[in-house]
Each structure stands twice: as structure tokens, then as C-alpha cells.
Amino acid sequence: MVPLLQLKEQAVENLSNYSKALENRLKNVELGIKQLEELLEPGDSLKPFKLFKLARHLYFDWKKWFRFLKEQIGSKEILKAQRLRPRMPSVTDYKEALYAIYRLQTTYDLDPAEMSEGLLRGKQYRCKKWSALECLMVGTTYYLDENFENAEIWFKLAQKKYYQHSIPKQFAVLGIPYKFILILLMKSARSSGRYKTALNYAKKGFNLELNTKYWEDQMAQIEALIKNPEVIKPFEPFKYLFKPACRKKYPHVHLKCQYLKASPFLKLAPIKMEKVFLDPPMSIYHDLINEKEISLLKNLSTPYLKRSELYSEYHGVFEDFSNLRTCKTMRLDDTNHPLLEKLNNRIVDATGLSVKDSEKLQISNYGIGGHLYEHQDFTTTTKIDFWNSGNRVITALFYLSDVEQGGDTVFPHLNLKVPAQKGSLMVWYNLLSNGTTDSRVLHASCPVLMGNKWIATKWLREKAQTFIRKCPKDFQNK
């Protein structure tokens, strides 16, 4: 946000300077007009003098004015605007921001009107209200997703905000005239099979005489559809589980809290452990990383964060542009910082397993709408090089931030939701004691509605692990 706001300030300053340059030019043109008007005023009885003035102006002055009119005004500002352009958000950045809003609204079933006013799940946030443009863009996303009824809701909101705007003509400057909103409303209603509503929109366009021939053709087509309606393809619901799983209400779970004293060191410094699920065993270890250590991890990782990658059993690891995983990650592979050894030791104390040859610590940052769809941390085949050290036995996840709204970890098959708890470590087993995979631990990271989610994850592998102390009873019983 900070770099974007700084960039916006530069863009505003750039346009302001361009506006001043045009204003100064206009003042000079007005002086020229005044000079011409003075020459046309009656009162000069000496015709030779007036003839001289006119000849002098039209010969000498007009060449100067012609040169003045040919000058490119604001060239300095235009050049600066060109230099700013590569630093502006790319089409990928824009689409990701747009789909983040779309994802939040569809996941948490947010009311469009409330959302546009900054009211999110009953909490009002201080923000500038959305204009017709923002509503149009979100509605277009629904339209492209063939969810035409919801698209129409957003387009209606855009229409309302268009009328409320103090200077509606500003939208026409951006190529979004009122006609465009009516066309989208008409097409949404028509595509959802609501032909009479679509006809009403077309009649409005015709009555405004925005484009008589266009609206006449549209009305004729819709009237034909009213007589012989098309078979409308039903909207296909979202095929992934994370959206219904994230908006679902879950029962409060509080099983048991205890101090972990399973080693000589832990007898001196016990760990606060909270059991959140018994079978499969899941536990949260509280206050396992402090504020200073969290800041250090963020500082170590931030310069190297990049678009997250997905793993496929058929394609291996690849960069994701499919909106299934929207976060930035990096692995602290080459960092020999003493903090990493401390964190490893704490995972050892919590799990009782060695972390030798386990995967490097992965830092992940989930921004606006950041999420990860439902997935398993284990694999069903270990034949690919990525799994040389065996399957993932344990997932150990450090929460490096709280999240104001959203960002929960949900386990749909277990009817369990775990909110982000800053400073805590969550641990669960991905395999059964016989080495087979446990499909019950399918999980998803819910979209971040408000706030910023940071986590650090370490996966303990199968072949590299040996128990360094007695296996936890929960795991022994599985």
C-alpha cells in the first residue's frame, strides 16, 4: 500500500503541474484575443495608423502566435508521466486486485451496497465510498463468470452511484458513458433469461436517444426472445470447497490445555499446549515466538518474497496465476541465522521429532483477499525428485500475525476452524502411524478480509525423521 500511495501522490502532482501549464497557456491565448479585440474597436480616425497596426499584427505578431500555438505544452509533465508508467500496477496486478474483491464478496457473502460503503460483516470501516467505476468493474467480473444475476446487482449499484456523482460527465472522459451502464444492465438481464427486464433497460436507452438505431435493434431482438425464449444455461456453483467452508459458522472448540514437560529442558521452560482436535491429533503451542523474532523473520524474508507456487503431481512446482493460491512466499534456504536454529529446536520440543533434512522454513504473506484453496500437504506419490526425503509427516505452522477478519485455517472434513493467533505454533499430522495418508486433514487458508496474514511453515519429512524422544501418545494411538 505505501509504495502505491506514494506513486499516486506523484501521479497527482504530475497532473496538477500539467494542468497549471495548460492554464498558463490559456491565459496567454486570452491576452492575444484581447489584443485582437482592441484592434477591432472603433475610434481610430487616422486610417494609415490603423492600417499600420493591422498590418503589423497580422504580419509580425501572428507569426509569433502561430509559433506559440505549435509549441507542445506540458512536454516535461508528459515525459514524467511516461517515466512513471513502468512503475504503475500491471494488468496482472489489476486483475489480482479485482479478483481479490470478487473472492471476498463471494466467499463471505458480502452485501454489495454495504461493501461499497465500507461495511464488512457488521463492522463499519472508515473509507471513501466506491464510485460507479468500482461497482462496474466488480460487476464485469461476475458477468465474465456467467453469474448474470449478481452482475446485474452490481450494475444497478453502478447506475445509482452514477446519478449520485457530482460530475457524472467525468465517467465519459474515461470512456464510461451512461449508455455503457444501460447496455451492461440489459445484457445481464437478457443473459439470465429476464427478458422483460432487459426490454425495460432497452426502452430507457431508446427514450434517452443515446443511440436510436442500436436500441431499436436490441428491442426487436428481446421482443423476439420473449415470444421464443432461449434455454438458459444454469449458473454452475463454485467447484472448490474453500468458499462455503470459510463462510460457514463453526462450533467453539476447547478440548484441553496443558503444559508440555516432555524433556529435561521443557521441565525448566514448559510450553503451553492447547489440543484442538483428538483424532487426528492437532495442537496449538502458544507464545512460541516473540514480537522481536517475528519482526526479524519478516525483515529477512520481505526482500525475497515472490508470487507463490503450486505443486502438481504431474507438473511439479509451477507458478500460479489461477487464483487458487494468492500469496507471496520465500524459503529461508541460504540463511544461516541463529533464529532458524532456535525455531527448529522449538519444533523439536513440541513434536518430539528431529528436523534434520526437513524442508526449509517457508515464509508466506497473504495480503488483500490472500488465500489458499483446499489442499493436502502430503502427496500420493513420492516418485518425483521433490519427494526424495519422503512424504510430509507433520505440518508445523507458526502464526506471525493476527488477522482482523478472515485468514482462518479451516478443515472442512473435521468441521474445524482455527483463527490466526500471533506467536503460536499449530501442528498436525498428515500421515497415519502406518505411513498411509490421512485425507481428513484437507485444509484451506480463508481469504484475508481485513488485515495482513503472515505465517512460517516447516514440513517434517518421512524418511529423514527419527524420534528423539518418546512419540506423543496421540500419535502412538493412531
C-alpha positions as CSV (number, residue, x, y, z in Angstrom):
1,M,0.0,0.0,0.0
2,V,2.7,2.5,0.9
3,P,4.6,2.4,-2.5
4,L,1.2,2.6,-4.3
5,L,0.1,5.6,-2.3
6,Q,3.5,7.3,-2.9
7,L,3.1,6.6,-6.6
8,K,-0.4,8.0,-6.6
9,E,0.9,11.2,-5.0
10,Q,3.5,11.6,-7.7
11,A,0.8,11.0,-10.4
12,V,-1.5,13.6,-8.8
13,E,1.4,16.1,-8.7
14,N,2.2,15.3,-12.3
15,L,-1.3,16.0,-13.5
16,S,-1.5,19.2,-11.3
17,N,1.6,20.6,-12.9
18,Y,0.2,19.7,-16.4
19,S,-3.0,21.5,-15.5
20,K,-1.0,24.6,-14.4
21,A,0.9,24.6,-17.7
22,L,-2.4,24.5,-19.7
23,E,-3.8,27.3,-17.5
24,N,-0.8,29.5,-18.2
25,R,-1.1,28.8,-21.9
26,L,-4.8,29.7,-21.8
27,K,-4.0,33.0,-20.1
28,N,-1.6,33.9,-22.9
29,V,-4.2,32.9,-25.5
30,E,-6.8,35.2,-23.7
31,L,-4.2,38.0,-23.9
32,G,-4.0,37.5,-27.7
33,I,-7.8,37.6,-28.0
34,K,-7.9,40.8,-26.0
35,Q,-5.3,42.3,-28.3
36,L,-7.3,41.4,-31.4
37,E,-10.5,42.8,-29.9
38,E,-8.8,46.1,-29.2
39,L,-7.7,46.4,-32.8
40,L,-11.4,45.9,-33.9
41,E,-12.7,48.7,-31.6
42,P,-13.8,51.9,-33.4
43,G,-12.3,55.3,-32.6
44,D,-9.0,55.4,-34.7
45,S,-9.8,58.1,-37.2
46,L,-6.3,58.0,-38.8
47,K,-6.7,55.2,-41.2
48,P,-3.0,55.0,-42.0
49,F,-2.3,54.4,-38.3
50,K,-4.9,51.7,-38.1
51,L,-3.7,50.1,-41.3
52,F,-0.2,50.0,-39.9
53,K,-1.4,48.4,-36.6
54,L,-3.3,45.7,-38.5
55,A,-0.5,45.0,-40.9
56,R,2.0,44.9,-38.1
57,H,-0.2,42.5,-36.1
58,L,-1.2,40.2,-38.9
59,Y,2.4,40.1,-40.3
60,F,4.6,40.3,-37.3
61,D,2.6,39.3,-34.3
62,W,0.6,36.5,-36.0
63,K,3.9,34.6,-36.9
64,K,4.7,34.7,-33.2
65,W,1.3,33.4,-32.2
66,F,1.5,30.7,-34.8
67,R,4.8,29.5,-33.4
68,F,3.2,29.7,-29.9
69,L,0.3,27.6,-30.9
70,K,2.6,24.9,-32.4
71,E,4.5,24.5,-29.2
72,Q,3.9,21.3,-27.2
73,I,2.6,22.3,-23.8
74,G,3.4,20.2,-20.8
75,S,6.1,18.2,-22.5
76,K,8.0,18.0,-19.2
77,E,5.0,16.6,-17.4
78,I,4.2,14.2,-20.3
79,L,7.7,12.9,-20.1
80,K,7.4,12.4,-16.3
81,A,4.1,10.5,-16.8
82,Q,5.9,8.2,-19.3
83,R,8.6,7.6,-16.7
84,L,6.0,6.8,-14.0
85,R,4.2,4.3,-16.2
86,P,6.5,1.3,-15.8
87,R,6.2,1.6,-12.0
88,M,2.4,1.6,-12.2
89,P,0.4,-1.6,-11.5
90,S,0.5,-4.1,-14.4
91,V,-2.6,-5.8,-15.9
92,T,-1.8,-8.8,-13.7
93,D,-1.7,-6.6,-10.6
94,Y,-5.0,-5.1,-11.5
95,K,-6.7,-8.4,-12.2
96,E,-5.4,-9.9,-9.0
97,A,-6.8,-6.9,-7.0
98,L,-10.1,-7.2,-8.8
99,Y,-10.4,-10.9,-8.3
100,A,-9.5,-10.4,-4.6
101,I,-12.5,-8.2,-4.1
102,Y,-14.6,-10.7,-6.1
103,R,-13.3,-13.6,-4.0
104,L,-14.0,-11.8,-0.7
105,Q,-17.6,-10.9,-1.7
106,T,-18.4,-14.4,-2.9
107,T,-16.6,-16.2,0.0
108,Y,-18.2,-14.2,2.8
109,D,-21.5,-13.4,1.0
110,L,-21.0,-9.6,1.5
111,D,-23.8,-7.3,0.5
112,P,-22.7,-5.2,-2.5
113,A,-24.2,-1.9,-1.2
114,E,-22.7,-2.4,2.3
115,M,-19.4,-3.4,0.8
116,S,-19.2,-0.3,-1.4
117,E,-19.7,1.8,1.8
118,G,-17.0,0.0,3.8
119,L,-19.4,-2.1,6.0
120,L,-17.9,-5.6,6.2
121,R,-19.7,-8.3,8.2
122,G,-21.3,-5.8,10.5
123,K,-18.3,-3.6,11.1
124,Q,-18.0,-0.2,9.6
125,Y,-14.6,0.9,8.4
126,R,-13.5,4.4,7.5
127,C,-13.0,4.6,3.8
128,K,-14.0,6.5,0.7
129,K,-17.2,5.2,-0.8
130,W,-16.9,3.4,-4.1
131,S,-17.9,5.2,-7.3
132,A,-19.8,3.8,-10.3
133,L,-16.5,2.7,-11.8
134,E,-15.6,0.3,-8.9
135,C,-19.1,-1.2,-9.0
136,L,-18.9,-1.6,-12.7
137,M,-15.6,-3.5,-12.6
138,V,-16.8,-5.9,-9.9
139,G,-20.0,-6.5,-11.9
140,T,-18.0,-7.2,-15.0
141,T,-16.1,-9.9,-13.1
142,Y,-19.5,-11.6,-12.3
143,Y,-20.6,-11.1,-15.9
144,L,-17.4,-12.9,-17.2
145,D,-18.0,-15.6,-14.7
146,E,-21.5,-16.0,-16.2
147,N,-23.1,-15.2,-12.9
148,F,-25.5,-12.7,-14.6
149,E,-28.0,-12.1,-11.7
150,N,-25.2,-10.9,-9.4
151,A,-23.7,-9.0,-12.2
152,E,-26.9,-7.1,-12.6
153,I,-27.0,-6.2,-8.9
154,W,-23.6,-4.6,-9.2
155,F,-24.5,-2.8,-12.4
156,K,-27.7,-1.4,-10.7
157,L,-25.5,-0.1,-7.9
158,A,-23.2,1.5,-10.5
159,Q,-26.2,3.2,-12.1
160,K,-27.3,4.6,-8.7
161,K,-23.8,5.9,-7.9
162,Y,-23.6,7.4,-11.4
163,Y,-26.6,9.6,-10.7
164,Q,-25.2,10.4,-7.2
165,H,-21.9,11.6,-8.6
166,S,-21.4,15.4,-8.5
167,I,-20.0,15.4,-12.0
168,P,-21.3,12.4,-13.9
169,K,-19.6,13.6,-17.1
170,Q,-16.2,12.6,-15.6
171,F,-17.1,9.0,-16.4
172,A,-17.4,9.8,-20.1
173,V,-13.9,11.2,-20.1
174,L,-12.7,7.7,-19.1
175,G,-14.8,6.1,-21.8
176,I,-17.6,5.0,-19.5
177,P,-20.8,6.9,-20.6
178,Y,-24.2,6.3,-19.1
179,K,-25.1,4.3,-22.2
180,F,-22.4,1.7,-21.3
181,I,-24.1,1.0,-17.9
182,L,-27.5,0.6,-19.6
183,I,-26.0,-1.8,-22.1
184,L,-24.5,-4.0,-19.3
185,L,-27.8,-4.0,-17.4
186,M,-29.7,-5.0,-20.5
187,K,-27.2,-7.8,-21.4
188,S,-27.1,-9.2,-17.8
189,A,-30.9,-9.4,-17.6
190,R,-31.1,-10.9,-21.1
191,S,-28.4,-13.5,-20.4
192,S,-30.2,-14.6,-17.2
193,G,-33.5,-15.0,-19.1
194,R,-35.2,-12.0,-17.6
195,Y,-36.3,-10.6,-21.0
196,K,-39.0,-8.2,-19.8
197,T,-36.5,-6.5,-17.5
198,A,-34.0,-6.4,-20.4
199,L,-36.6,-4.8,-22.6
200,N,-37.2,-2.1,-20.0
201,Y,-33.5,-1.2,-20.0
202,A,-33.5,-1.1,-23.8
203,K,-36.5,1.3,-23.7
204,K,-34.7,3.5,-21.3
205,G,-31.8,3.7,-23.7
206,F,-34.2,4.4,-26.6
207,N,-36.0,7.2,-24.7
208,L,-32.8,8.9,-23.9
209,E,-31.9,8.8,-27.6
210,L,-28.3,7.7,-26.8
211,N,-28.2,5.6,-30.0
212,T,-31.7,5.2,-31.5
213,K,-30.7,2.6,-34.2
214,Y,-28.8,0.4,-31.6
215,W,-31.7,0.4,-29.1
216,E,-34.2,-0.3,-31.8
217,D,-32.3,-3.4,-32.9
218,Q,-32.0,-4.5,-29.2
219,M,-35.7,-4.1,-28.5
220,A,-36.5,-6.1,-31.6
221,Q,-34.2,-9.0,-30.6
222,I,-35.5,-9.0,-27.0
223,E,-39.2,-9.0,-28.1
224,A,-38.4,-12.0,-30.3
225,L,-36.9,-13.8,-27.3
226,I,-40.0,-13.0,-25.2
227,K,-42.0,-14.9,-27.8
228,N,-39.5,-17.7,-28.3
229,P,-37.3,-17.8,-25.1
230,E,-33.9,-19.5,-25.2
231,V,-32.9,-22.3,-22.9
232,I,-30.7,-20.6,-20.3
233,K,-27.7,-22.5,-19.1
234,P,-27.9,-22.6,-15.2
235,F,-25.1,-21.0,-13.3
236,E,-22.6,-23.6,-12.1
237,P,-21.6,-23.1,-8.5
238,F,-18.0,-22.8,-7.5
239,K,-16.4,-26.2,-7.6
240,Y,-13.9,-25.7,-4.8
241,L,-14.7,-26.1,-1.1
242,F,-12.9,-23.2,0.5
243,K,-15.7,-20.6,-0.1
244,P,-18.5,-22.4,1.6
245,A,-16.1,-23.7,4.2
246,C,-14.8,-20.2,5.0
247,R,-18.2,-18.6,5.4
248,K,-19.7,-21.4,7.5
249,K,-20.2,-20.9,11.2
250,Y,-18.2,-23.3,13.3
251,P,-18.7,-24.5,16.9
252,H,-16.3,-23.2,19.5
253,V,-13.7,-25.9,20.2
254,H,-11.9,-26.0,23.6
255,L,-10.7,-29.5,24.4
256,K,-7.8,-29.3,26.8
257,C,-4.9,-27.0,27.8
258,Q,-1.8,-28.3,29.5
259,Y,1.9,-27.6,30.0
260,L,4.2,-29.7,27.9
261,K,7.1,-31.0,30.0
262,A,8.3,-34.0,27.9
263,S,12.0,-33.2,28.0
264,P,14.5,-32.0,30.7
265,F,14.6,-28.6,29.0
266,L,10.8,-28.3,28.9
267,K,10.7,-29.1,32.7
268,L,12.5,-25.8,33.2
269,A,10.6,-23.9,30.4
270,P,7.3,-25.7,29.7
271,I,5.3,-25.0,26.6
272,K,1.7,-24.0,26.8
273,M,-0.2,-26.6,24.6
274,E,-3.8,-26.5,23.6
275,K,-5.4,-29.5,22.0
276,V,-7.8,-28.5,19.3
277,F,-8.6,-32.0,17.8
278,L,-8.0,-35.5,19.1
279,D,-8.3,-37.7,16.1
280,P,-6.4,-36.8,14.0
281,P,-4.3,-35.0,16.7
282,M,-3.9,-31.3,16.3
283,S,-2.4,-29.0,18.8
284,I,-1.5,-25.3,19.2
285,Y,1.6,-24.3,21.2
286,H,1.2,-20.7,22.5
287,D,3.8,-18.0,22.8
288,L,6.4,-19.9,20.9
289,I,7.8,-17.0,19.0
290,N,8.0,-13.4,20.3
291,E,7.5,-10.0,18.6
292,K,11.2,-9.3,18.1
293,E,11.7,-12.7,16.4
294,I,8.6,-12.1,14.2
295,S,9.9,-8.8,13.0
296,L,13.3,-10.3,12.3
297,L,11.7,-13.1,10.2
298,K,9.7,-10.5,8.2
299,N,12.8,-8.4,7.6
300,L,14.8,-11.4,6.5
301,S,12.1,-12.6,4.0
302,T,10.5,-9.4,2.7
303,P,13.1,-8.5,0.0
304,Y,12.8,-12.1,-1.5
305,L,9.1,-12.6,-1.4
306,K,7.7,-13.6,-4.8
307,R,4.5,-14.9,-6.3
308,S,3.6,-18.3,-4.7
309,E,4.0,-21.5,-6.5
310,L,1.7,-24.6,-6.6
311,Y,2.7,-28.2,-6.6
312,S,1.2,-30.7,-9.1
313,E,1.9,-34.4,-9.1
314,Y,2.0,-34.2,-12.9
315,H,3.7,-30.8,-13.4
316,G,5.9,-30.5,-10.3
317,V,6.2,-27.0,-8.9
318,F,4.9,-24.2,-11.0
319,E,4.0,-20.5,-10.7
320,D,0.3,-20.0,-10.1
321,F,-1.9,-17.5,-12.0
322,S,-5.2,-19.3,-11.4
323,N,-6.3,-17.6,-8.2
324,L,-6.1,-20.8,-6.3
325,R,-3.2,-19.6,-4.2
326,T,-2.8,-15.8,-3.9
327,C,0.1,-15.0,-1.6
328,K,3.8,-14.3,-1.7
329,T,6.4,-16.8,-0.4
330,M,10.1,-17.5,0.0
331,R,12.2,-20.1,1.7
332,L,15.0,-19.3,4.0
333,D,17.3,-21.7,2.3
334,D,20.6,-19.9,2.4
335,T,20.2,-18.0,5.6
336,N,22.3,-19.3,8.5
337,H,20.7,-17.0,11.0
338,P,20.7,-18.3,14.6
339,L,16.9,-17.6,14.9
340,L,16.2,-20.5,12.5
341,E,18.1,-22.9,14.8
342,K,16.0,-21.7,17.7
343,L,12.8,-22.2,15.8
344,N,13.9,-25.7,14.8
345,N,14.6,-26.5,18.4
346,R,11.1,-25.4,19.4
347,I,9.5,-27.6,16.8
348,V,11.6,-30.5,18.1
349,D,10.4,-29.8,21.6
350,A,6.8,-29.6,20.5
351,T,6.7,-32.6,18.2
352,G,9.4,-34.9,19.6
353,L,10.8,-35.4,16.1
354,S,14.2,-34.4,14.6
355,V,14.1,-31.7,11.9
356,K,17.3,-32.9,10.3
357,D,16.9,-32.7,6.5
358,S,13.4,-31.4,6.8
359,E,12.1,-28.7,4.4
360,K,13.5,-25.2,4.9
361,L,11.3,-22.7,6.7
362,Q,8.8,-21.1,4.2
363,I,7.6,-17.6,4.9
364,S,4.2,-16.6,3.4
365,N,2.4,-13.3,3.3
366,Y,-1.3,-13.1,2.4
367,G,-2.5,-9.6,1.5
368,I,-5.9,-8.4,0.4
369,G,-8.0,-11.4,-0.3
370,G,-5.0,-13.6,0.0
371,H,-5.9,-17.3,0.4
372,L,-5.0,-20.9,-0.4
373,Y,-7.7,-23.3,-1.7
374,E,-8.4,-26.6,-0.1
375,H,-5.4,-29.0,-0.4
376,Q,-3.4,-31.7,1.3
377,D,0.2,-31.2,2.4
378,F,1.1,-34.8,1.7
379,T,1.4,-36.5,-1.7
380,T,0.1,-39.7,-3.1
381,T,3.3,-40.5,-4.9
382,T,6.9,-39.9,-3.9
383,K,8.5,-40.8,-7.2
384,I,9.3,-37.2,-8.2
385,D,12.6,-35.7,-7.1
386,F,10.8,-33.1,-4.9
387,W,9.9,-36.0,-2.5
388,N,13.3,-37.7,-2.3
389,S,13.2,-37.4,1.5
390,G,9.8,-39.0,1.8
391,N,6.3,-37.7,2.4
392,R,5.3,-34.9,4.8
393,V,4.6,-36.4,8.2
394,I,4.0,-33.2,10.1
395,T,3.0,-29.6,9.2
396,A,4.3,-27.1,11.7
397,L,2.9,-23.6,11.1
398,F,4.0,-20.5,13.0
399,Y,1.5,-17.6,13.0
400,L,3.4,-14.4,12.7
401,S,0.4,-12.1,12.8
402,D,-3.2,-11.8,13.9
403,V,-5.9,-11.2,11.3
404,E,-8.7,-8.8,12.0
405,Q,-11.2,-10.5,9.7
406,G,-10.8,-13.7,7.6
407,G,-7.5,-15.6,7.2
408,D,-8.6,-18.6,9.2
409,T,-7.3,-22.1,8.6
410,V,-10.3,-24.4,8.0
411,F,-10.5,-28.2,7.9
412,P,-13.8,-28.9,6.1
413,H,-13.8,-32.7,6.8
414,L,-13.3,-32.1,10.6
415,N,-15.7,-29.2,10.9
416,L,-12.9,-27.2,12.4
417,K,-11.8,-23.6,12.0
418,V,-8.6,-22.2,13.6
419,P,-8.1,-18.4,13.6
420,A,-4.6,-16.9,13.2
421,Q,-3.0,-16.5,16.6
422,K,0.1,-14.4,16.6
423,G,3.1,-16.1,18.3
424,S,1.6,-19.6,18.2
425,L,2.6,-22.8,16.5
426,M,0.0,-25.1,15.1
427,V,1.0,-28.8,14.4
428,W,-0.9,-31.6,12.8
429,Y,-0.1,-35.0,11.3
430,N,-0.5,-35.7,7.6
431,L,0.1,-39.4,7.8
432,L,-1.2,-42.2,9.9
433,S,1.2,-44.2,12.1
434,N,1.4,-46.9,9.3
435,G,2.6,-44.4,6.8
436,T,-0.6,-44.0,4.8
437,T,-2.0,-40.6,4.1
438,D,-4.8,-39.1,6.2
439,S,-7.3,-37.4,3.9
440,R,-9.2,-35.9,6.9
441,V,-6.6,-33.1,7.2
442,L,-7.7,-31.5,4.0
443,H,-7.4,-27.7,4.8
444,A,-7.7,-24.3,3.3
445,S,-6.5,-20.8,4.2
446,C,-9.5,-18.5,4.1
447,P,-9.3,-15.1,2.2
448,V,-8.0,-12.2,4.3
449,L,-10.9,-9.8,4.5
450,M,-9.3,-7.2,6.7
451,G,-5.6,-7.2,7.9
452,N,-2.4,-8.9,6.8
453,K,-1.6,-12.5,7.4
454,W,2.0,-13.8,7.9
455,I,2.9,-17.4,8.6
456,A,6.1,-19.5,8.6
457,T,5.7,-23.2,7.8
458,K,8.1,-26.2,8.1
459,W,7.2,-29.6,6.9
460,L,8.9,-32.6,8.6
461,R,9.6,-35.4,6.1
462,E,9.1,-39.1,6.5
463,K,12.5,-40.7,5.7
464,A,14.6,-38.1,7.4
465,Q,12.7,-38.2,10.7
466,T,13.6,-40.2,13.8
467,F,12.0,-39.8,17.2
468,I,14.4,-38.1,19.5
469,R,12.2,-38.7,22.5
470,K,9.0,-40.7,23.2
471,C,6.4,-40.3,20.5
472,P,3.3,-38.3,21.7
473,K,0.6,-40.5,23.0
474,D,-1.9,-39.1,20.5
475,F,0.2,-40.3,17.6
476,Q,1.0,-43.7,19.2
477,N,-2.7,-44.5,19.3
478,K,-3.3,-43.8,15.6
